Amino acid sequence: MSQENFEQFRQVVLEDSALQERLRAFTARDEFIVRVVESGAEFGFAFAAEDVVEAMRANRRAWIER
């Protein structure tokens, strides 16, 4: 369920340029992950840092496999 919540939050981020800018401000990986989880909670989405890390890994794999 938390992965599903993360994917729903990801869609919110893709549609909200102000939120994108807010998250881009965090360049340190660990801080970015914490802020994504916190931002998700602000929008009512519960997911863990591990969900964010897994999404980052999956995106990196997809990028490399291109």
C-alpha positions, -999 to 999 in steps of 0.1 A, spaced: 0 0 0 28 25 8 43 20 -27 8 28 -42 7 59 -20 41 69 -32 30 65 -69 -1 87 -62 21 113 -46 45 111 -76 16 121 -98 8 151 -76 44 162 -79 44 159 -117 13 182 -118 26 208 -93 55 229 -105 58 247 -72 62 214 -53 88 203 -79 108 234 -72 105 229 -35 118 194 -37 146 203 -62 161 226 -35 173 195 -16 204 183 -33 217 160 -6 202 125 -12 192 117 24 177 151 30 158 148 -3 143 115 7 132 128 41 116 158 25 98 137 -1 83 115 27 74 147 47 58 163 17 39 132 9 25 132 44 14 169 40 -7 158 11 -21 128 30 1 101 15 18 76 38 49 59 25 84 51 38 118 63 29 124 28 15 96 35 -11 114 66 -23 148 48 -24 133 19 -44 117 44 -69 150 61 -73 168 28 -80 141 17 -105 144 50 -123 182 47 -124 180 12 -138 155 23 -164 178 52 -174 209 29 -177 189 3 -197 180 28 -224 
